Amino acid sequence: MRLLGLLAAAASLFGTVGCAATVVEPSPDGGTATTTAALISLQSAARDGKEARTSISAKFLRAPVSADADAIESLVGSDFELPAPGECSVVQDADPVGPESPAAFAIELFDVGDVTIRTRASAIPLAARAFPDVGDRVSGMFYTSPDTRGNLPAPGKYIVEGSGSQGVERFSVEADAPQVPSDISVNGTPLFDGVEWLGGTDLQLSWRVGENKDDIAYVELITENGFTARCAFEDRGRGTVPASLIRGVVFGAAPVGATLAVHRVRQGTFQVPGIDLGEVRFDVSVVSAITLAPQRTGDIAGP
């Protein structure tokens, strides 16, 4: 599922995928026609009320017009899969698109000059790094934040600036980050007070409603023995994680430790000269340890 929020682009226009045109660049030698895109991700996760860990990345790429968008995001490490709101899914490892696949294609990650993320309080210069080799499928460089600790303002206004390079003009894109989820309770217990999820019972979640009805909330459960699942909700302050979701968890003699993360996501698109379609994605979350326990015989309700 691809999420679309609101984004103010450099021309102070709001845009979505539906109103951003794709520009096809014909190959000078008659080869494959290409298009350009930007994938900018800002993530922040605070565990148990402590200082958040942050991650910012910006990737500017050129790929064949015929290439599958999901495959592109997977190859460059920017894939983001959620179930539809109101549904849950177990996270599976995606099958890579191998170089021998008929759908194989090459992606070029290109330079746009210096990239800086500005907030009201600070300027964060992103460092340019070589992209890891992906079997001749992806080449070039991307941008990332050098520091992984520190709270990003949320809510708050962000400006993504690029100084420009050959083929890409100087640009400035504005976007508003959503509020960090707060006042979270699980079955009536505050998230940070120690939550036990007993098998056979649903997990009733509540949180403070955000200010933008287009935001999406999702919950991610990761157990210490490798089980991962996600449930997505409209950001209305309530959601239910069904008991059936943890049937795939292997329980031993002791309860299973896990982390429960509550996220709020905002996503939108922009268009600037030299970049046919750009996407900015905010993902802000809070994380806490919980315990999963199998249903005890004495807890099974009678007829």
Secondary structure by P-SEA (a helix, b strand, c coil): cbbbbbbbcccccccccccbbbbbbcccccccccccbbbbbbbbbbccccbbbbbbbbbbbcccccccaaaaaaaacbbbbbcccccccccccccccccccccccccccccccbbbbbcccbbbbbbbbbcccccccccccbbbbccccccccccbbbbbbbccccccccbbbbbbbccccccccccccccccbbbbcccbbbbbbccccccccbbbbbbbbcccbbbbbbbbccccccccccccccccccccbbbbbbbbbbbbbbbccccccccbbbbbbbbbbbbbbbbbcccccccccc
